[in-house]
């Protein structure tokens, strides 16, 4: 009899315990909901949809944590490439890239401002879009570099051909060495254009520009060594050869080599010491 009473009392106590616990949980849940509703009272729709707003930061904690590292990397990489574009746009104003550059620079500043405002998710989106803008401008620049490089190397190939056919080159050791040196430069220059093509295919337009710059450096070295008035006076006695080298001199002068020299060193021509 006593055992049955004890069992009944135990069941009653257990039931009371579960009821009390459930009520406490419900009250706590209601209190938390009321607190959340109170904290969101007066919040605009824009604030409630913004993952960077104070109302939503707890909901996007992991996204914010991942965005911080991404944004810091984008800030550094984008700025370095913007500096490179600044040199390119300034050195070749006739290409009409100034407006594109101004737009991407303003986008970069917008992303930076969001980062400093602790809106890291928004900053990540803006800086990612900024990276696309940078790539598009590099793509346009790479096309110009390709054309300039091919024109320069074409002139160099013609000058090497003329020197190789000159009879004095066969018997003069110095002239023969000059021919060999410039032939090697020409090969390296064209090899760099092949590397630039591969970079372009892989959408790495900035690296394509680096390769074109190297190719242009070799082309300028060839033109400085071979294409000049002294070669006409000393080496080219036949009228056809003299006319050919004069045409090459005119073409060389049309390239604005001082600008290309400065640009190959990633410097702005106007800032170069005279």
Legacy VTK file of the C-alpha trace (Angstrom):
# vtk DataFile Version 3.0
C-alpha trace
ASCII
DATASET POLYDATA
POINTS 274 float
0.000 0.000 0.000
2.783 2.382 0.989
4.654 1.499 -2.164
1.669 2.427 -4.313
1.317 5.750 -2.507
4.985 6.474 -3.064
4.667 5.673 -6.760
1.628 7.923 -7.095
3.419 10.771 -5.283
6.458 10.314 -7.536
4.286 10.505 -10.650
2.530 13.623 -9.388
5.862 15.329 -8.565
7.263 14.451 -11.972
4.199 15.846 -13.695
4.370 19.053 -11.690
8.089 19.393 -12.523
7.530 19.042 -16.274
4.606 21.482 -16.222
6.681 24.040 -14.320
9.649 23.606 -16.677
7.441 24.001 -19.737
5.922 27.170 -18.340
9.358 28.616 -17.611
10.511 27.805 -21.149
7.400 29.345 -22.692
7.760 32.486 -20.586
11.426 32.774 -21.522
10.622 32.331 -25.209
7.884 34.937 -25.010
10.196 37.315 -23.202
12.919 36.838 -25.802
10.419 37.369 -28.619
9.074 40.475 -26.928
12.623 41.766 -26.481
13.415 41.141 -30.149
10.204 42.801 -31.262
10.984 45.721 -28.999
14.512 46.063 -30.398
13.205 45.940 -33.971
10.475 48.449 -33.270
10.874 51.438 -35.522
13.395 49.694 -37.823
12.946 50.437 -41.511
12.526 47.774 -44.167
15.959 48.670 -45.539
17.549 48.094 -42.128
15.853 44.741 -41.737
17.067 43.605 -45.171
20.625 44.903 -44.769
22.926 42.103 -43.490
25.304 44.755 -42.158
22.647 46.512 -40.059
22.857 46.207 -36.284
19.533 44.361 -36.287
20.869 41.581 -38.534
24.534 41.214 -37.565
23.858 38.214 -35.318
22.021 36.467 -38.178
24.982 36.948 -40.556
27.814 36.346 -38.120
29.588 33.686 -40.203
29.179 35.671 -43.427
30.663 38.743 -41.766
33.551 36.719 -40.366
34.432 35.347 -43.833
33.902 38.729 -45.495
36.497 40.493 -43.337
39.390 38.435 -44.717
38.077 38.688 -48.281
37.628 42.455 -48.088
41.109 43.068 -46.698
42.616 41.048 -49.547
40.504 42.840 -52.167
41.429 46.239 -50.758
45.137 45.475 -51.185
44.978 43.713 -54.573
42.577 46.199 -56.164
44.625 49.189 -55.041
47.863 47.775 -56.481
46.172 47.180 -59.835
44.555 50.625 -59.771
48.027 52.145 -59.346
49.162 50.218 -62.438
46.137 51.399 -64.405
46.851 54.969 -63.329
50.238 54.772 -65.063
48.765 53.218 -68.204
45.844 55.649 -68.489
48.105 58.661 -67.914
50.743 57.557 -70.420
48.221 56.880 -73.191
45.506 59.549 -72.837
44.569 59.257 -76.503
43.094 55.813 -75.810
40.095 57.315 -73.991
40.281 55.217 -70.837
40.019 58.112 -68.387
36.265 57.776 -67.826
36.503 54.029 -67.180
39.342 54.624 -64.751
37.421 57.314 -62.847
34.402 55.010 -62.484
36.370 52.081 -61.101
38.290 54.368 -58.749
35.033 55.760 -57.355
33.754 52.205 -56.909
36.912 51.327 -54.993
36.425 54.307 -52.700
32.812 53.277 -52.109
33.920 49.806 -51.047
36.560 51.298 -48.783
34.014 53.580 -47.150
31.694 50.658 -46.417
34.581 48.765 -44.843
35.405 51.681 -42.554
31.706 51.877 -41.654
31.924 48.188 -40.615
29.614 47.162 -43.447
31.898 44.319 -44.478
29.353 42.265 -46.431
28.404 45.300 -48.505
32.076 46.181 -48.914
32.819 42.691 -50.191
30.161 42.980 -52.885
31.310 46.426 -54.020
34.999 45.466 -54.135
34.205 42.261 -56.015
32.351 44.338 -58.629
35.314 46.707 -58.631
37.598 43.810 -59.494
35.484 43.092 -62.581
35.782 46.747 -63.638
39.547 46.579 -63.256
39.735 43.416 -65.350
37.673 45.002 -68.129
39.971 48.012 -68.335
43.046 45.787 -68.334
41.471 43.879 -71.217
41.129 47.088 -73.258
44.679 48.134 -72.420
46.087 44.715 -73.312
44.608 45.006 -76.805
46.415 48.312 -77.383
49.652 46.872 -76.020
49.288 43.939 -78.398
48.941 46.197 -81.425
51.843 48.450 -80.386
54.090 45.490 -79.663
53.342 43.769 -82.957
54.047 46.961 -84.905
57.355 47.482 -83.105
58.482 43.896 -83.583
57.495 44.049 -87.247
59.821 47.021 -87.732
62.536 45.169 -85.818
62.146 42.058 -87.972
62.532 44.154 -91.127
65.636 45.882 -89.761
67.218 42.542 -88.777
66.454 41.233 -92.276
68.157 44.217 -93.924
71.239 43.838 -91.745
71.420 40.087 -92.391
71.376 40.675 -96.149
74.027 43.379 -96.066
77.311 42.114 -97.480
79.400 43.852 -94.807
77.724 41.780 -92.111
79.269 38.620 -93.505
82.860 39.834 -93.194
82.799 42.200 -90.222
82.914 40.308 -86.878
81.385 43.258 -85.019
78.499 43.500 -87.461
77.982 39.764 -87.319
77.827 39.864 -83.511
75.399 42.778 -83.715
73.177 40.707 -85.988
73.269 37.705 -83.641
72.499 39.832 -80.567
69.506 41.486 -82.181
68.243 38.231 -83.651
68.190 36.820 -80.108
66.381 39.915 -78.823
63.815 39.512 -81.573
63.207 35.886 -80.616
62.742 36.792 -76.962
60.397 39.622 -77.922
58.174 37.337 -79.968
58.351 34.742 -77.223
56.959 37.307 -74.796
54.057 37.975 -77.143
53.290 34.245 -77.074
53.230 34.364 -73.278
50.996 37.420 -73.435
48.594 35.553 -75.707
48.389 32.671 -73.228
47.707 35.109 -70.397
44.940 36.736 -72.441
43.318 33.382 -73.165
43.293 32.715 -69.411
41.759 36.173 -68.770
44.891 37.339 -66.948
45.061 40.640 -68.790
47.349 42.386 -66.308
50.006 39.696 -66.799
49.571 39.985 -70.555
50.504 43.653 -70.245
53.622 42.734 -68.280
54.711 40.400 -71.088
53.998 43.021 -73.747
56.087 45.527 -71.819
59.043 43.143 -71.825
58.577 42.543 -75.544
58.497 46.292 -76.200
61.696 46.739 -74.192
63.503 44.284 -76.461
61.999 45.923 -79.545
63.220 49.352 -78.432
66.708 47.929 -77.833
66.766 46.538 -81.374
65.585 49.812 -82.885
68.159 51.802 -80.913
70.923 49.498 -82.082
69.981 49.045 -85.726
67.724 51.817 -86.924
69.681 55.087 -87.074
71.251 57.503 -89.546
74.761 56.182 -88.899
73.852 52.852 -90.442
72.761 54.576 -93.630
76.022 56.454 -93.974
78.279 53.501 -93.201
76.540 50.376 -94.355
73.784 50.989 -96.860
75.220 52.121 -100.158
72.513 50.696 -102.419
69.490 52.981 -103.027
66.912 50.332 -102.171
68.569 49.573 -98.859
68.862 53.240 -98.005
65.177 53.839 -98.766
64.165 50.832 -96.675
66.124 51.966 -93.638
64.791 55.521 -93.955
61.251 54.153 -93.961
62.085 52.217 -90.819
63.523 55.341 -89.190
60.288 57.222 -89.901
58.284 54.366 -88.463
60.499 54.239 -85.388
60.013 57.964 -84.805
56.240 57.546 -84.994
56.150 55.260 -81.930
56.805 57.978 -79.298
59.474 55.799 -77.722
60.046 58.032 -74.635
56.485 57.263 -73.519
56.957 53.534 -74.079
60.290 53.579 -72.249
58.702 55.181 -69.188
55.676 52.910 -69.337
57.848 49.789 -69.589
59.321 50.815 -66.225
55.788 51.388 -64.844
56.436 55.116 -64.640
54.491 58.111 -65.902
56.327 59.883 -68.705
55.478 63.385 -67.474
57.101 62.577 -64.130
60.347 61.352 -65.678
63.420 63.587 -65.200
64.407 65.330 -68.395
LINES 1 275
274 0 1 2 3 4 5 6 7 8 9 10 11 12 13 14 15 16 17 18 19 20 21 22 23 24 25 26 27 28 29 30 31 32 33 34 35 36 37 38 39 40 41 42 43 44 45 46 47 48 49 50 51 52 53 54 55 56 57 58 59 60 61 62 63 64 65 66 67 68 69 70 71 72 73 74 75 76 77 78 79 80 81 82 83 84 85 86 87 88 89 90 91 92 93 94 95 96 97 98 99 100 101 102 103 104 105 106 107 108 109 110 111 112 113 114 115 116 117 118 119 120 121 122 123 124 125 126 127 128 129 130 131 132 133 134 135 136 137 138 139 140 141 142 143 144 145 146 147 148 149 150 151 152 153 154 155 156 157 158 159 160 161 162 163 164 165 166 167 168 169 170 171 172 173 174 175 176 177 178 179 180 181 182 183 184 185 186 187 188 189 190 191 192 193 194 195 196 197 198 199 200 201 202 203 204 205 206 207 208 209 210 211 212 213 214 215 216 217 218 219 220 221 222 223 224 225 226 227 228 229 230 231 232 233 234 235 236 237 238 239 240 241 242 243 244 245 246 247 248 249 250 251 252 253 254 255 256 257 258 259 260 261 262 263 264 265 266 267 268 269 270 271 272 273
